[in-house]
Amino acid sequence: MAQVVRLLLLSLLLLLFCSCAQSFTQRRNRGDSWSTEKHPTDRWFQQMLNHFSKNGSSFWSQRYFINDIFYKPGGPVFLFIKGENAASRQMVTGNNTWTTYAERLGALCLLLEHRFYGHSQPTGDLSTASLRYLNSRQALADIVNFRTQIAKTMGLTKNKWVIFGGSYGGSLAVWSRIKRPDLFFAAVGSSAPMLAKVNFYEYLEIFYRTLTTYNIECARAVEKAFTLIVALVKIPEYYSMLADDFMLCEPLKINSEMDAAFFLHKMIYFIRIELNKITIDDFCDLMTDTSLGSPYNRFATIANMKIINKKWSCLYANYSAFLEYFSLSSLDMQSIRRGRQWFYQCCTEFGFFQTTDSNNHPFSGLPLRYYVKRCSDVFGTGFNYDSLTWRVKANNIYYGGFNVNGSKIIFSNGSNDPWHFLGITKDISRDLPAVFMKGEIHCADMYKQMDTDSHELIQAREKIFQILQKWLKQ
């Protein structure tokens, strides 16, 4: 009898294995995103490592994607620039705003991955020596070279090229049009920062003002919760409780200002990021739900939900662990990281440090020196306040900051997105229009279109399309 049971179990396991193998093969053939193989639409462009070398340069493979399903001969070419995240096939095939524009205008879609992000790795490692080739000027040169060579190869030299991007990618799109109007007919920059700023203390100001305007009781609950957390961090007897309440991976240890600041940084992360992932309604429903206990308990509930939803086993809130992780320079191609790369760009050309150096919100504990010391601790003592401020100033001079010169550039921003403070929110001229979306978040107009989209968002997308269509007919 036992042998029969074993045979039955073996047969069941064999059927299950075959079913899973068949499912995997079907998914791989369909090109589902979790396949470990390169999708057949992945393409590779031979790019120069250093565009500004007088002695020649080595080459590397930059990843890009093509979607020609909507293209009508002679139609426009849409080039989407990815910023500090990996590119994906879904961005050129899904119901994304720019691809819906392409369908309506008969455009060819191209998506270019940024150097050192995703699978576009020029040097094979993320050492500080290699990262000297990671900056916006090299990225712009990549874009120009790609556009020039692809246009020749595919016979697209006479087509009108429109360049798109969101956030940092949006900045690159705008700068490409400004610097090379001969190559790019128009640009759309969604939530694109135009001004680099070392101390971006306005971020938390705008965030808290938005929250207060929306629901004053919710804002007050957030203030009470965070104020208590700041007080508890100063009392060692409560470290065990904080570790349990926020699912820390290891006991909380506060031995320095950096330890305390890093823990508070994690706590602010739960507040500000949540509004980009769930609606303000959901967030404030939890923060004002007295059945969950005190404001502190409600906030801990939100933090736990975030950790579980992200499928983390626990939360790392140890500064030494952060340093160890961000100092890793090896690449794992199965799980491409972006934290070290983007942090390097912030430490060398943008800043964008969301400090608590303001009295117009209840948050504290993250002074500018905290962020600058992180740069020095990760990349070396040469990455300090003086070098950062000099480079940010040079960047603003080179790109122009808010003094945008050019034409046929559309700027879109959402009022609930603190990044709009560094962007263009009002028309500069008829050929430099701004689309400001009340109540919308970061890059809202770029996301896939949903039945739940607000009337404001739907109108904004259509306005952008109408402007592009008008320009393309000229």
C-alpha positions as CSV (number, residue, x, y, z in Angstrom):
1,M,0.0,0.0,0.0
2,A,2.8,2.4,0.9
3,Q,4.5,1.7,-2.4
4,V,1.3,2.5,-4.3
5,V,1.0,5.8,-2.4
6,R,4.6,6.6,-3.3
7,L,4.0,5.9,-7.0
8,L,0.9,8.0,-7.0
9,L,2.8,10.9,-5.4
10,L,5.6,10.5,-7.8
11,S,3.2,10.6,-10.8
12,L,1.5,13.7,-9.3
13,L,4.9,15.4,-8.9
14,L,5.8,14.5,-12.5
15,L,2.6,15.9,-13.9
16,L,3.1,19.1,-11.9
17,F,6.7,19.4,-13.2
18,C,5.6,19.0,-16.8
19,S,2.8,21.5,-16.3
20,C,5.2,24.0,-14.9
21,A,7.8,23.4,-17.6
22,Q,5.0,23.8,-20.3
23,S,3.8,27.0,-18.6
24,F,7.4,28.4,-18.5
25,T,7.9,27.6,-22.2
26,Q,4.6,29.2,-23.1
27,R,5.5,32.3,-21.0
28,R,9.0,32.5,-22.5
29,N,7.6,32.2,-26.0
30,R,5.0,34.9,-25.3
31,G,7.9,37.1,-24.0
32,D,6.5,37.5,-20.4
33,S,8.6,39.9,-18.4
34,W,9.9,37.3,-15.9
35,S,11.7,35.2,-18.5
36,T,15.4,35.1,-17.7
37,E,16.3,35.0,-21.4
38,K,16.7,38.2,-23.4
39,H,13.5,39.0,-25.2
40,P,13.9,38.9,-29.0
41,T,13.0,42.6,-29.3
42,D,16.1,43.5,-27.3
43,R,18.6,45.3,-29.6
44,W,22.1,46.5,-29.0
45,F,23.8,49.6,-30.2
46,Q,27.6,50.0,-30.2
47,Q,28.2,53.1,-28.2
48,M,31.4,55.0,-27.2
49,L,32.5,54.8,-23.6
50,N,33.9,58.4,-23.6
51,H,32.5,60.8,-26.2
52,F,34.9,63.5,-25.1
53,S,38.2,61.6,-25.4
54,K,40.7,63.0,-27.9
55,N,42.6,59.7,-28.0
56,G,39.7,57.5,-29.1
57,S,37.4,55.4,-27.0
58,S,36.4,51.9,-26.4
59,F,32.9,50.7,-27.2
60,W,30.1,49.0,-25.3
61,S,26.6,47.6,-26.1
62,Q,23.7,49.9,-25.2
63,R,20.2,48.3,-25.1
64,Y,17.3,49.6,-27.0
65,F,13.8,48.5,-28.2
66,I,11.8,49.1,-31.3
67,N,8.0,49.0,-31.9
68,D,7.1,49.6,-35.6
69,I,3.6,48.3,-35.4
70,F,2.1,51.8,-35.7
71,Y,4.6,53.2,-38.1
72,K,3.5,54.7,-41.4
73,P,6.3,55.5,-43.9
74,G,7.3,59.1,-43.5
75,G,5.7,59.4,-40.1
76,P,7.5,60.8,-37.0
77,V,10.0,58.9,-34.9
78,F,9.3,58.8,-31.2
79,L,12.4,58.3,-29.0
80,F,11.8,57.6,-25.3
81,I,14.8,58.1,-23.0
82,K,14.9,56.1,-19.8
83,G,16.5,57.7,-16.8
84,E,17.7,56.0,-13.6
85,N,15.8,52.7,-14.2
86,A,16.0,49.7,-16.4
87,A,14.2,49.8,-19.7
88,S,11.6,47.1,-20.6
89,R,9.7,45.8,-23.6
90,Q,6.4,46.7,-21.9
91,M,7.3,50.4,-22.3
92,V,7.2,50.2,-26.0
93,T,4.3,47.8,-26.4
94,G,1.9,48.6,-23.5
95,N,-0.9,51.1,-23.2
96,N,1.6,53.9,-22.3
97,T,0.7,57.4,-23.2
98,W,3.5,58.0,-25.6
99,T,2.7,54.8,-27.5
100,T,-1.0,55.8,-27.8
101,Y,0.2,59.0,-29.3
102,A,2.3,57.0,-31.7
103,E,-0.7,54.9,-32.7
104,R,-2.7,58.0,-33.5
105,L,0.2,59.7,-35.4
106,G,1.7,56.7,-37.2
107,A,5.0,57.0,-35.4
108,L,7.9,54.6,-35.0
109,C,8.7,54.0,-31.3
110,L,12.3,53.6,-30.0
111,L,13.3,53.2,-26.4
112,L,16.9,53.8,-25.3
113,E,18.3,52.6,-22.0
114,H,20.6,54.9,-20.0
115,R,24.3,54.0,-19.6
116,F,25.0,52.1,-16.3
117,Y,21.4,51.3,-15.7
118,G,19.5,48.1,-16.5
119,H,21.5,45.9,-18.9
120,S,23.4,48.8,-20.5
121,Q,26.6,48.4,-18.5
122,P,29.7,50.0,-20.3
123,T,32.5,48.7,-18.0
124,G,31.1,45.6,-16.4
125,D,31.3,47.0,-12.8
126,L,30.2,49.9,-10.8
127,S,33.5,50.9,-9.3
128,T,34.0,54.6,-8.6
129,A,36.7,54.6,-11.3
130,S,34.1,53.3,-13.8
131,L,31.3,55.6,-12.7
132,R,33.3,58.6,-13.8
133,Y,31.7,57.8,-17.2
134,L,28.3,58.2,-15.7
135,N,26.9,61.7,-16.1
136,S,24.3,63.5,-18.0
137,R,26.7,64.9,-20.6
138,Q,27.9,61.5,-21.6
139,A,24.2,60.4,-21.7
140,L,23.3,63.2,-24.0
141,A,26.2,62.3,-26.3
142,D,24.8,58.7,-26.3
143,I,21.4,60.0,-27.3
144,V,22.8,62.2,-30.1
145,N,25.1,59.4,-31.4
146,F,22.2,56.8,-31.3
147,R,19.8,59.1,-33.1
148,T,22.3,60.0,-35.8
149,Q,23.4,56.4,-36.5
150,I,20.0,54.8,-36.3
151,A,18.5,57.5,-38.6
152,K,21.2,56.7,-41.2
153,T,20.9,52.9,-40.8
154,M,17.1,52.8,-41.0
155,G,16.6,55.6,-43.5
156,L,15.0,58.0,-41.0
157,T,17.1,61.1,-41.7
158,K,14.1,63.0,-43.1
159,N,11.6,62.0,-40.5
160,K,10.7,64.3,-37.6
161,W,12.1,63.0,-34.3
162,V,10.2,63.7,-31.1
163,I,12.0,62.9,-27.9
164,F,10.2,61.9,-24.7
165,G,11.2,61.2,-21.1
166,G,10.0,61.3,-17.5
167,S,11.7,62.6,-14.4
168,Y,15.5,62.6,-15.0
169,G,14.8,61.0,-18.4
170,G,12.5,64.0,-19.1
171,S,15.4,66.4,-18.3
172,L,17.5,64.6,-20.8
173,A,14.8,64.8,-23.4
174,V,14.4,68.6,-22.9
175,W,18.2,69.1,-22.9
176,S,18.5,67.1,-26.1
177,R,16.1,69.4,-27.9
178,I,17.8,72.5,-26.5
179,K,21.3,71.4,-27.4
180,R,20.5,69.7,-30.7
181,P,17.4,71.2,-32.3
182,D,18.8,70.1,-35.7
183,L,18.3,66.4,-34.6
184,F,15.1,66.6,-32.5
185,F,12.0,68.3,-33.8
186,A,10.3,68.5,-30.5
187,A,10.5,67.2,-26.9
188,V,8.1,66.2,-24.1
189,G,9.5,66.3,-20.5
190,S,7.2,64.8,-17.9
191,S,8.0,65.9,-14.3
192,A,11.4,66.9,-15.6
193,P,13.7,68.8,-13.1
194,M,15.3,71.7,-14.9
195,L,17.2,73.1,-12.0
196,A,19.8,71.0,-10.1
197,K,19.7,71.9,-6.4
198,V,22.0,70.6,-3.6
199,N,19.6,71.2,-0.7
200,F,16.2,70.3,-1.9
201,Y,14.5,71.1,1.4
202,E,11.4,72.3,-0.5
203,Y,10.5,68.7,-1.3
204,L,9.2,67.9,2.2
205,E,7.6,71.4,2.5
206,I,5.5,70.8,-0.6
207,F,4.7,67.2,0.4
208,Y,3.4,68.3,3.8
209,R,1.5,71.3,2.4
210,T,-0.2,69.0,0.0
211,L,-1.2,66.6,2.8
212,T,-2.4,69.4,5.0
213,T,-4.5,70.9,2.2
214,Y,-6.0,67.5,1.5
215,N,-6.8,66.4,5.1
216,I,-5.7,68.4,8.1
217,E,-6.4,65.6,10.5
218,C,-4.3,63.2,8.5
219,A,-1.4,65.7,8.5
220,R,-1.7,66.2,12.2
221,A,-1.6,62.4,12.8
222,V,1.6,62.2,10.7
223,E,3.1,65.0,12.7
224,K,2.3,63.3,16.0
225,A,3.6,60.0,14.8
226,F,6.9,61.3,13.5
227,T,7.5,63.6,16.6
228,L,7.1,60.5,18.9
229,I,9.5,58.5,16.7
230,V,12.1,61.3,16.9
231,A,11.8,61.3,20.7
232,L,12.0,57.5,21.0
233,V,15.2,57.4,18.9
234,K,16.9,59.3,21.7
235,I,16.0,56.8,24.4
236,P,17.8,53.4,24.2
237,E,15.2,51.7,26.3
238,Y,12.8,52.0,23.3
239,Y,15.1,50.6,20.6
240,S,13.7,47.1,21.0
241,M,10.1,48.3,20.6
242,L,11.0,50.3,17.5
243,A,12.8,47.3,16.0
244,D,9.7,45.1,16.5
245,D,7.1,47.7,15.4
246,F,9.0,48.5,12.1
247,M,10.1,44.9,11.4
248,L,13.8,45.7,11.5
249,C,16.2,43.1,10.2
250,E,18.4,43.5,13.2
251,P,18.4,45.2,16.6
252,L,18.4,49.0,16.4
253,K,21.7,50.6,17.2
254,I,22.2,54.3,17.5
255,N,25.8,55.1,18.1
256,S,26.2,58.2,16.0
257,E,24.3,61.1,14.4
258,M,24.4,59.1,11.1
259,D,22.8,56.1,12.7
260,A,19.9,58.2,14.0
261,A,19.5,60.1,10.8
262,F,19.5,56.9,8.7
263,F,16.7,55.4,10.8
264,L,14.6,58.6,10.5
265,H,15.4,58.6,6.8
266,K,13.7,55.2,6.6
267,M,10.7,56.5,8.5
268,I,10.2,59.5,6.2
269,Y,10.5,57.1,3.2
270,F,7.3,55.3,4.4
271,I,5.4,58.6,4.5
272,R,6.4,60.3,1.3
273,I,6.6,57.2,-0.9
274,E,3.3,55.9,0.1
275,L,1.5,58.8,-1.5
276,N,3.0,57.8,-4.9
277,K,2.0,54.2,-4.5
278,I,-1.4,54.4,-3.0
279,T,-4.0,57.2,-3.1
280,I,-4.0,59.9,-0.5
281,D,-7.5,58.7,0.4
282,D,-6.1,55.2,1.3
283,F,-3.2,56.7,3.2
284,C,-5.3,59.1,5.2
285,D,-8.0,56.6,5.9
286,L,-5.3,54.6,7.8
287,M,-3.7,57.6,9.5
288,T,-7.1,58.8,10.8
289,D,-8.4,55.3,11.8
290,T,-8.5,55.5,15.6
291,S,-9.4,51.8,15.8
292,L,-5.7,51.1,14.8
293,G,-4.5,52.9,18.0
294,S,-2.4,56.0,18.3
295,P,-1.0,57.9,15.4
296,Y,2.3,56.1,16.0
297,N,0.5,52.7,15.8
298,R,-1.3,53.8,12.6
299,F,2.0,54.8,11.0
300,A,3.6,51.5,12.0
301,T,0.7,49.7,10.4
302,I,1.3,51.6,7.1
303,A,5.1,50.8,7.4
304,N,4.4,47.1,7.9
305,M,2.0,47.0,5.0
306,K,4.6,48.6,2.8
307,I,7.3,46.1,3.8
308,I,4.9,43.2,3.2
309,N,3.7,44.5,-0.1
310,K,7.3,45.0,-1.3
311,K,7.8,41.3,-0.3
312,W,10.7,42.2,2.0
313,S,11.3,39.8,4.9
314,C,12.3,42.8,7.1
315,L,13.5,46.4,7.0
316,Y,17.2,47.3,6.8
317,A,17.7,50.5,8.9
318,N,21.3,50.1,9.8
319,Y,23.7,52.8,8.4
320,S,26.7,50.4,8.3
321,A,24.6,48.0,6.3
322,F,23.7,50.8,3.9
323,L,27.4,51.7,3.5
324,E,28.3,48.0,2.8
325,Y,25.5,47.7,0.2
326,F,26.1,51.0,-1.6
327,S,29.9,50.3,-1.7
328,L,29.4,47.1,-3.7
329,S,30.8,47.6,-7.2
330,S,30.1,44.2,-8.7
331,L,27.2,43.6,-11.1
332,D,24.5,41.0,-10.8
333,M,22.9,40.9,-14.2
334,Q,19.9,38.9,-12.8
335,S,19.0,41.8,-10.5
336,I,20.5,45.0,-11.8
337,R,20.7,47.6,-9.0
338,R,20.3,51.3,-9.5
339,G,20.9,52.8,-6.0
340,R,24.6,53.2,-6.2
341,Q,24.5,54.7,-9.7
342,W,21.8,57.3,-9.0
343,F,23.4,58.2,-5.7
344,Y,26.6,58.8,-7.6
345,Q,24.9,61.2,-10.0
346,C,23.3,63.0,-7.0
347,C,26.7,63.3,-5.3
348,T,28.4,64.6,-8.5
349,E,26.0,66.7,-10.5
350,F,22.5,67.1,-9.2
351,G,22.2,67.1,-5.4
352,F,18.5,66.8,-5.1
353,F,18.9,65.9,-1.4
354,Q,15.6,66.0,0.4
355,T,16.7,67.5,3.7
356,T,14.7,68.5,6.7
357,D,16.4,72.0,6.7
358,S,13.1,73.9,6.9
359,N,10.6,74.9,9.6
360,N,7.6,74.5,7.3
361,H,7.0,70.9,8.2
362,P,7.2,68.6,11.2
363,F,10.1,66.4,10.0
364,S,13.6,66.6,11.3
365,G,16.9,64.7,11.6
366,L,18.1,64.9,8.0
367,P,20.4,68.0,7.6
368,L,22.4,68.5,4.5
369,R,25.6,67.3,6.2
370,Y,24.0,63.9,6.6
371,Y,23.6,63.5,2.8
372,V,27.0,65.0,2.0
373,K,28.7,62.6,4.5
374,R,26.9,59.7,2.8
375,C,28.6,60.8,-0.4
376,S,32.0,60.9,1.3
377,D,31.5,57.6,3.1
378,V,30.5,55.7,-0.1
379,F,32.7,57.2,-2.8
380,G,35.6,58.8,-0.9
381,T,36.6,62.1,0.8
382,G,36.9,63.8,-2.6
383,F,33.1,63.7,-2.8
384,N,32.4,66.6,-0.4
385,Y,30.3,69.7,-0.1
386,D,32.7,72.0,-2.1
387,S,33.0,69.6,-5.0
388,L,29.3,69.0,-5.1
389,T,28.2,72.6,-5.0
390,W,30.7,73.5,-7.7
391,R,29.5,70.8,-10.0
392,V,25.8,71.6,-9.5
393,K,26.5,75.2,-10.3
394,A,28.4,74.2,-13.4
395,N,25.5,72.0,-14.5
396,N,23.0,74.7,-14.1
397,I,25.2,77.1,-16.2
398,Y,25.6,74.4,-18.9
399,Y,21.9,73.5,-19.2
400,G,20.5,76.9,-18.3
401,G,18.3,75.9,-15.3
402,F,15.0,77.7,-15.5
403,N,16.3,79.9,-18.3
404,V,15.0,77.6,-21.0
405,N,16.0,78.7,-24.5
406,G,14.5,76.9,-27.5
407,S,11.1,75.9,-28.9
408,K,8.7,73.0,-29.3
409,I,9.2,71.7,-25.8
410,I,6.3,70.6,-23.6
411,F,6.7,70.5,-19.8
412,S,4.2,68.5,-17.7
413,N,4.0,68.4,-13.9
414,G,1.6,67.4,-11.2
415,S,0.7,69.7,-8.3
416,N,1.0,66.8,-5.8
417,D,4.5,66.0,-7.0
418,P,7.1,68.0,-5.0
419,W,9.5,67.7,-7.9
420,H,7.4,70.3,-9.8
421,F,9.3,72.9,-7.7
422,L,12.3,72.2,-9.9
423,G,10.4,72.1,-13.1
424,I,8.5,74.4,-15.5
425,T,4.9,74.8,-14.4
426,K,3.9,77.9,-16.4
427,D,4.0,78.7,-20.1
428,I,7.3,80.3,-21.1
429,S,6.0,81.0,-24.7
430,R,3.6,79.6,-27.2
431,D,6.3,77.1,-28.3
432,L,7.4,76.3,-24.7
433,P,4.0,75.4,-23.1
434,A,3.5,73.9,-19.6
435,V,0.8,71.4,-18.7
436,F,0.2,71.6,-14.9
437,M,-2.1,68.9,-13.5
438,K,-3.9,69.6,-10.3
439,G,-3.9,66.8,-7.9
440,E,-1.6,64.6,-9.9
441,I,1.7,62.9,-8.9
442,H,5.1,62.3,-10.4
443,C,5.0,61.5,-14.1
444,A,1.2,60.8,-13.9
445,D,0.7,61.7,-17.6
446,M,3.2,59.0,-18.7
447,Y,1.6,56.0,-16.9
448,K,-0.7,53.5,-18.6
449,Q,-4.2,54.9,-19.1
450,M,-6.7,53.6,-16.6
451,D,-10.5,53.8,-16.2
452,T,-9.9,55.5,-12.9
453,D,-7.9,58.4,-14.3
454,S,-9.1,61.8,-13.3
455,H,-10.7,64.2,-15.7
456,E,-7.7,66.5,-15.1
457,L,-5.3,63.8,-16.2
458,I,-7.3,62.8,-19.3
459,Q,-7.4,66.4,-20.4
460,A,-3.7,66.9,-19.8
461,R,-2.8,63.9,-22.0
462,E,-5.1,65.1,-24.7
463,K,-3.7,68.7,-24.5
464,I,-0.1,67.3,-25.0
465,F,-1.3,65.3,-28.0
466,Q,-3.0,68.2,-29.6
467,I,0.1,70.4,-29.3
468,L,2.3,67.7,-30.8
469,Q,-0.1,67.0,-33.6
470,K,-0.2,70.7,-34.4
471,W,3.6,71.0,-34.4
472,L,4.0,67.9,-36.6
473,K,1.7,69.4,-39.2
474,Q,3.8,72.5,-39.5
